[in-house]
């Protein structure tokens, strides 16, 4: 069976320029603390400025691929806010120059700050109307920003999150269509509703998203190929955690189907080069 047929059987469409996404408007169980107005763009007005927030140690090979995905986004009015360790700031600046990205601003973080602290710093430094998490070791389809922006303009939603994504373990030559949940790292949110993250070294985005979900409407998008969650030695979590994600997935893709999937995705993402550079299995 062709990989497109396999994906179609799982309800997964390959993104394109005319790509529309399916979504569910999730209503919180608690009373809304404030309504989110639908704000369609005014005729002739520029598109909203989107701030892509990247927290990075700057020493990971994968960051160059996240930068390539940022550069290739179809939504052009955007900025990249990079929070990086002081010792790696110059290196990240050089990567941005090499990638031809002139819409980025780099901030060197002080010592002793947690991942939650750094995410809050990125929110503070952002100038955009919409904030979107841009993890430094994942891959993003060129339509990711546009899909999120379109939904935030169309719906009374504070944020957009993905219900499913593509789990990718290059060193083990397998991928999976994830189980359905709030995938916190995929968040795109109106600045006025951006969460405050707790001062945690990992798992900080879960209470951040829960903060919104308890009191605001959220659009849950079912478009797994918009976001490729890469598993490498540099991830915050350990191998057992990712093994659990694969065990809970809707379908695991391996063998010849895996190779066909990589070939399919390579038409839109720098996934083939990333795979060649991938770290050993963990």
C-alpha positions as CSV (number, residue, x, y, z in Angstrom):
1,X,0.0,0.0,0.0
2,X,1.3,3.5,-0.9
3,X,2.3,5.7,2.0
4,X,-0.3,8.3,1.0
5,X,-3.0,5.6,1.2
6,X,-1.8,4.6,4.6
7,X,-1.9,8.2,5.8
8,X,-5.3,8.7,4.3
9,X,-6.6,5.6,6.2
10,X,-5.4,7.3,9.4
11,X,-7.2,10.5,8.5
12,X,-3.9,12.3,7.7
13,X,-3.6,14.7,4.8
14,X,-0.4,15.9,3.2
15,X,-0.2,19.7,3.6
16,X,-0.2,21.9,0.5
17,X,-0.7,25.6,-0.4
18,X,-4.5,25.1,-0.4
19,X,-4.4,23.1,2.7
20,X,-7.3,23.4,5.1
21,X,-7.2,21.8,8.5
22,X,-9.8,20.1,10.6
23,X,-10.3,21.3,14.1
24,X,-12.5,20.9,17.2
25,X,-13.3,23.9,19.4
26,X,-12.6,22.8,22.9
27,X,-14.7,24.5,25.5
28,X,-13.4,24.5,29.1
29,X,-15.3,22.8,31.9
30,X,-14.9,25.9,34.1
31,X,-16.7,29.2,33.3
32,X,-14.9,31.4,30.8
33,X,-13.0,34.1,32.6
34,X,-13.2,36.2,29.5
35,X,-14.6,35.8,26.0
36,X,-12.2,35.7,23.0
37,X,-13.6,37.8,20.2
38,X,-13.4,36.7,16.6
39,X,-11.0,39.2,14.9
40,X,-11.0,38.7,11.1
41,X,-8.3,40.7,9.4
42,X,-9.4,44.1,8.0
43,X,-9.4,44.4,4.2
44,X,-6.0,45.7,3.0
45,X,-4.5,45.4,6.5
46,X,-1.1,43.7,6.9
47,X,-1.2,40.2,8.3
48,X,-0.5,39.9,12.0
49,X,3.1,39.8,13.3
50,X,3.8,36.4,14.6
51,X,6.6,35.9,17.1
52,X,8.2,32.4,17.0
53,X,9.7,31.7,20.4
54,X,12.8,29.5,20.5
55,X,14.6,28.5,23.7
56,X,17.9,26.8,22.9
57,X,21.2,25.8,24.3
58,X,22.6,26.5,20.9
59,X,24.9,23.4,20.9
60,X,22.5,21.1,19.1
61,X,23.0,20.1,15.5
62,X,19.2,20.2,14.9
63,X,18.8,23.9,15.4
64,X,19.8,24.5,11.7
65,X,16.8,22.5,10.6
66,X,14.3,24.4,12.8
67,X,15.8,27.6,11.3
68,X,15.3,26.3,7.8
69,X,11.6,25.6,8.6
70,X,11.2,29.1,10.0
71,X,12.7,30.6,6.8
72,X,10.4,28.5,4.6
73,X,7.1,29.5,6.2
74,X,4.5,30.9,3.8
75,X,3.4,33.5,6.5
76,X,6.0,36.2,5.9
77,X,5.3,38.8,8.6
78,X,7.1,37.0,11.4
79,X,10.0,37.3,13.8
80,X,12.2,34.8,15.6
81,X,12.9,35.4,19.3
82,X,15.8,33.3,20.4
83,X,16.7,32.8,24.1
84,X,20.1,31.2,24.4
85,X,22.9,30.5,26.9
86,X,25.5,33.3,26.9
87,X,28.3,30.9,25.8
88,X,26.4,30.0,22.7
89,X,24.9,33.4,21.7
90,X,27.7,34.1,19.1
91,X,27.3,30.7,17.6
92,X,23.5,31.1,17.2
93,X,24.0,34.5,15.6
94,X,26.4,32.9,13.1
95,X,23.8,30.3,12.3
96,X,21.2,32.9,11.7
97,X,23.5,34.8,9.3
98,X,24.3,31.6,7.4
99,X,20.6,30.8,7.1
100,X,19.9,34.3,5.7
101,X,17.4,35.1,8.5
102,X,17.3,38.8,9.3
103,X,14.1,38.8,11.3
104,X,15.6,37.2,14.4
105,X,16.6,38.7,17.7
106,X,18.9,36.8,20.1
107,X,18.9,37.3,23.8
108,X,21.5,35.8,26.1
109,X,20.0,34.4,29.2
110,X,21.5,34.6,32.7
111,X,22.8,31.7,34.6
112,X,20.6,29.5,36.8
113,X,17.3,30.0,34.9
114,X,14.9,27.1,34.4
115,X,13.3,26.2,31.0
116,X,10.0,27.8,32.3
117,X,11.9,31.0,33.2
118,X,13.4,31.1,29.7
119,X,10.0,30.6,28.1
120,X,8.6,33.5,30.1
121,X,11.6,35.6,29.0
122,X,10.8,34.8,25.3
123,X,7.2,35.9,25.8
124,X,8.4,39.2,27.4
125,X,10.7,39.9,24.5
126,X,8.2,39.1,21.7
127,X,6.6,41.9,19.7
128,X,4.0,39.9,17.9
129,X,0.2,39.7,18.1
130,X,0.4,35.9,18.0
131,X,3.1,33.9,19.8
132,X,4.0,30.4,18.6
133,X,6.4,27.9,20.2
134,X,9.3,27.0,17.9
135,X,11.3,24.2,19.5
136,X,14.9,24.0,18.3
137,X,15.0,20.3,17.5
138,X,11.7,19.8,15.7
139,X,10.5,20.3,12.1
140,X,7.6,22.4,10.9
141,X,5.7,22.3,7.6
142,X,5.8,25.6,5.6
143,X,2.1,26.0,6.3
144,X,2.3,25.7,10.1
145,X,2.1,29.4,10.9
146,X,-0.5,30.3,8.3
147,X,-2.8,27.5,9.5
148,X,-2.6,28.7,13.1
149,X,-3.1,32.4,12.1
150,X,-6.1,31.6,9.9
151,X,-7.8,29.7,12.7
152,X,-7.1,32.3,15.3
153,X,-8.7,34.9,13.0
154,X,-11.8,32.7,12.3
155,X,-12.6,31.3,15.7
156,X,-13.3,32.6,19.2
157,X,-10.2,30.8,20.5
158,X,-7.4,32.0,22.7
159,X,-5.0,29.4,21.3
160,X,-4.4,26.7,18.7
161,X,-2.9,23.3,19.7
162,X,-2.5,20.2,17.7
163,X,-4.4,17.1,18.7
164,X,-2.0,14.8,16.8
165,X,1.5,15.2,15.4
166,X,4.1,13.0,13.8
167,X,6.6,11.4,16.2
168,X,9.9,10.8,14.5
169,X,12.8,8.7,15.9
170,X,15.4,8.9,13.1
171,X,18.1,6.9,14.9
172,X,15.6,4.0,15.2
173,X,14.2,4.5,11.7
174,X,10.6,4.7,12.7
175,X,7.8,7.3,13.0
176,X,4.3,7.3,14.4
177,X,1.0,9.2,14.2
178,X,0.6,10.2,17.8
179,X,-2.3,9.6,20.1
180,X,-4.7,12.4,20.6
181,X,-4.2,14.9,23.4
182,X,-3.2,18.5,23.9
183,X,0.3,18.6,22.5
184,X,1.6,21.6,24.5
185,X,4.7,22.3,22.4
186,X,2.6,23.1,19.4
187,X,0.9,26.1,20.9
188,X,0.1,29.3,19.0
189,X,-1.7,31.8,21.2
190,X,-2.9,35.4,21.1
191,X,-0.5,37.5,23.1
192,X,-3.2,38.7,25.4
193,X,-3.8,35.1,26.5
194,X,-0.2,33.9,26.6
195,X,0.4,31.6,29.7
196,X,2.9,32.3,32.5
197,X,5.1,29.2,32.7
198,X,6.1,27.8,36.1
199,X,9.8,27.8,37.0
200,X,10.5,24.2,36.1
201,X,13.4,22.5,34.3
202,X,11.0,20.3,32.2
203,X,7.3,19.7,31.9
204,X,6.8,23.5,32.2
205,X,4.5,23.8,29.2
206,X,1.8,21.4,30.6
207,X,0.6,23.7,33.4
208,X,1.1,26.6,31.1
209,X,-1.4,25.2,28.6
210,X,-3.7,24.0,31.4
211,X,-3.9,27.6,32.6
212,X,-5.5,28.5,29.3
213,X,-7.6,25.4,28.8
214,X,-9.3,25.8,32.2
215,X,-10.7,29.2,31.3
216,X,-10.5,29.8,27.5
217,X,-11.6,28.2,24.3
218,X,-8.9,26.3,22.4
219,X,-8.9,25.1,18.8
220,X,-7.6,21.6,18.6
221,X,-6.2,21.0,15.1
222,X,-6.0,17.5,13.5
223,X,-3.1,18.0,11.1
224,X,-0.3,15.7,12.2
225,X,2.2,16.5,9.4
226,X,2.3,20.2,10.3
227,X,4.6,19.3,13.2
228,X,7.3,16.6,13.3
229,X,8.4,15.9,16.9
230,X,12.0,14.7,16.5
231,X,13.5,12.4,19.2
232,X,17.3,12.7,19.7
233,X,19.8,12.4,22.5
234,X,19.3,16.1,23.2
235,X,15.6,15.9,24.1
236,X,14.6,17.0,27.6
237,X,12.9,13.6,28.3
238,X,14.5,10.1,28.4
239,X,14.0,7.2,26.0
240,X,11.4,5.5,28.2
241,X,9.2,8.5,27.9
242,X,9.3,8.4,24.1
243,X,8.8,4.7,24.1
244,X,5.5,5.4,26.0
245,X,4.5,7.9,23.4
246,X,5.1,5.4,20.6
247,X,3.1,2.7,22.5
248,X,0.2,5.1,22.8
249,X,0.3,6.2,19.2
250,X,-2.4,5.4,16.6
251,X,0.0,3.9,14.1
252,X,3.8,3.1,13.9
253,X,5.4,3.5,10.5
254,X,8.6,1.4,9.9
255,X,10.5,-0.5,7.3
256,X,9.7,0.4,3.7
257,X,6.7,2.6,4.7
258,X,9.1,4.6,6.9
259,X,11.4,5.2,3.9
260,X,8.5,6.2,1.7
261,X,7.3,8.6,4.4
262,X,10.7,10.3,4.6
263,X,10.7,10.7,0.8
264,X,7.2,12.2,0.9
265,X,8.1,14.7,3.7
266,X,11.4,15.6,2.1
267,X,9.5,17.5,-0.6
268,X,8.5,20.1,2.1
269,X,10.9,19.6,5.0
270,X,14.7,19.3,5.5
271,X,14.1,15.9,6.9
272,X,16.5,13.9,4.8
273,X,19.5,16.0,5.8
274,X,18.4,15.9,9.4
275,X,18.2,12.2,9.3
276,X,21.7,11.9,7.9
277,X,22.9,14.0,10.8
278,X,20.8,12.3,13.4
279,X,22.4,11.2,16.7
280,X,22.8,7.6,17.8
281,X,19.9,5.7,19.3
282,X,19.2,6.5,22.9
